[in-house]
Amino acid sequence: MKSKLAAFAFITLAHAQALPQFEVASVKVNKSGNGVAGGCHGIDSKYAPGQIAAAPPLGRCVITAGRLGHLIGIAWQLNLMALIQGGPDWVMQGYDRFDIQAEAANPTGTTEAQLRSMLQGALIDRFQLKFHRQTVERPGFALVIAKNGPRLKPSQAPDVVFDFGGQFKPMPGRPATLTARKYSMARLAQLVANVRQQPVVDKTGLTGDFDFTLDWDEDQGPTIETALQEQLGLKLERQKVPVDLFVIDSAQQPSAN
């Protein structure tokens, strides 16, 4: 058993060393009591009008007041915190939050995916993070085409645009309007998963990108499920769907920079 764990630790360390690295990066304890904010800004990052002012400087990952679970979610693009399992209690709950300030060596030539890879390496290194991935089936939804067919307009937009009417993201208990341009069904499934806090997979079979507006209100109606069917000709079907879990085997509090 020890030999297997040692081999796994070596693979995790080798993976971190193979990832691209930031020119400079700092991890500091956050005592503010605020909620998590921030992300990574690459040359291909897309921001809605209401998000631009809060975006990190180009070529940087700037995240404040994030638990390790939040940081992992950003680095590995996990749209549901329920996809992260295992590890010490402080990873997902409690008062242990951190600020990350990190900059690429070439800010004007680094993509968002490259910045996330750098962030992955930094988390593996600073938190001594060891993990594995596991695919399981869980109750969730499939996004499919409704009986009367889709009501979607093929996109002519040059870039991806997503605007929540001045909000940074849909807020629980508030009406939401998504104005989307050059939006894929996979991206829409991810949005619905965020709203429902359950896994959603795209099974529409629709390829390409689309322009649409979607209005919903989970409290007063229509719910996002009803809005999808009435406004876009899509629906959610309950079924077991494959879920890719991020399982933390061990993690440690980072040492001071």
N, C-alpha and C positions, 0 to 999 in steps of 0.2 A: 504493500500500500504506500509506504514512504517513497519508494522509487517512482511510482506513478505520479504522486504529488510533486516530487522534485522535477520530474520531466515536464509536468504541466506548467510549473512555475517558470522553468527555463523557456518554454514555448511562449508564454505570456511576455516575458522580458524580451525575448528575441523579436516578438511582434512589435513591441514598443520601440525598440531600437531601429526597426526597419521603416517605421513611419517617419514622414517629414517632420522637422522640428521648427519651433518658433525661434526667431532671433533672440527674443527676450520674453520671459514669462514669469509672472508672480502669482502666488496663491496666498491670500491672507484671510484670517478669520473675520467674519462680519458679525457685529454685535448690535446692529441697528434695529432688528426686529421687523424689518421690511420684508415684503415678498420678493421672489426672484424676478430679475429683469435682465434684458440684454441678449446677446447672441454674437454671431460672427458675420462680418461684412466683407465679402469677396467681390471681385470685379464683376461677377455675374449675379450677385444678389438682387432680388426684386423686393421693393418696398411699396406698400400702399401710401397714398398721400399723407395719411395721418401717422405713418410710421417713420417717415424720413427724418424728422427732427430728433427722434430718439435713437437713431441707428448709430452703432459704433463707428469710429473712424475707419476708413478704407484699409483693408489688410490687417484688421485686428479682431480678436475675440475679447469682448468686454462683458462680463457677467457679474452681477452683484446679488448678494444674499441668496445664493443657491445652495441647497443641500447637495450632497454628492449625487443623489438620485436625479435632481434637476440637471446637473452638469452632464451626467451620463446621457440623459434624454436628449440634450442639445447635441452632444458630440456624435452620438450614434443615430440621431434622428428617430427616436422612439416617441411616437405621438401619444402613447398612453403610459402613465406611470405604473399601471398594473403589469406592464410587460417586464418590469424590473423586479427580480426576486432574489432572496437570499441576502447575505451580508449582515453586518451589525445593525442594530436598531437605528443608530444615528444617520444611516445612509438615507432613509426615507422619512424620518420623523424626528421631532425634537428641535433643539435650539442650535445645533451645529450647522452653521451656514458659512459660505465662503465667497470671497470676491476673486475673480480672475481677470488679470490684465495681461494680454499676450499680443505680440506683434510679429508678423512674418518678416523675413529678411527683404522680400520684394513686395511691398504692399500694393503696388499698382499692377502686379502681374500674378496675383494669387487668387484662385477661385474659392468659392465658399466651401466646396467639397475638400479642397486641400487644407483649408483652415480647420475644418472639422477633424480631418485626419491628424493634424498637428495637436488639436485639443485632445483627441483620444490618447495620443502618446504622452501628453503632459499629465493627464489624469492617471494613466497606468503608472507613470514614474512617481508623481508626487504623492499619490494615495496608496502606492504599492498594491494597485488594483489587480486582482486575479479573477477571471470570469470564464464562463463558457456560454455558448448559445445552444438553445434547445427548442425544437419545433414540436408543438403539441396542438391538439384540437380543443377549442373552447367554444362555448355558446357565443354567438355573435350574429352578424347580419351579412347577407350578400346584397350588393347594390345591383339591381337588375332592371331591365326595361319593362315598363308597365304594359297592360293589355292593349292600349290604343297607340302604343309606339312613343318614341322620344319626341320631345319638343325642344330641340336644341339646334342652334345655328352654328354651322362651321365657322371657325374663327378666321378673320382676315387681319387680326391685330399682329403687329410685329413683335410684341413682347408680352410676357405674362403680366396681368394686372389683377389684383384682388383688393377690393376696398370694402371695409365694413362700415361705411358711413361715418368716418371720423374715429371709430373705435379701433383700438389696437388689435382686438380679436373679439369674437362673440362673447358676451358676458352673461353668466347664468342669471336668469330672472329678468332679462331685458330683451326687448324686441331686437332682431338682427336683420340686416340687409346685406347680402353679398352681391357686389357687382364684380363679375368675373370676365376676364378676357384672356383668350388663349389658355383655357383651363382644361386639363385632362380629367377623365373619369377616375383615374387613380388618385389624383389630387383631391377630387370631390369626395371620394370614399374616405380619405384621410380626414378631411374636414368633418364629415358626419361622425366618424369615430371619436373625434375630439368632443363634439357636442353631446353625443350619447354616452361617452365614456365606456364604450364597448367596441370590440374589434369589428371592423367592416372591411370587406374585400370587394373589389370591383369585378363583377361578373356580367357587365353589360355587353361585352364584346365590341364596344364602340372604341375605335382607335381615332387618333387625331386630337385636335383641341377645339374648344367650343367657347362661344360668348353667351352669357346668360345673366339674369338677375334672379336671386332667390331670397324671398322674405319669409321669416318664421318667428314665432314667439312661443317658447316652450311652456309658458304659464297661461297665456290668454288664447293661444292658438293663432294660426295653424302651427302644429308641431313641425319639426323639420321633416318628419316622416310623411305627413300630409302634404307639406309644401313641395317635396320632391315629386310626388305623384301628380298633384294638381298643376304645378307650374312647369315641371321639366319632363313629365311623362316617364318618371323613374320610380322605383319602389324598393323598399327594404324587405327582404325575406329572412325570417329567423332560421338559422341553421348553424351547425357546427362548422367553424372555419379554422384553417391553420394559423397558428399564432407563433411568432418567433420570439421566444423569451430570452432575456438577458439575465443570466444567473450569476450572481456575485458569489465567488468562493471565499474571498477574503478581501479586506480593505483596512487601511490604517489612517489615522488622522495625520495630515501632512505636517512636516516639520517646518519651522519658521524659515522664510526665505533668507 
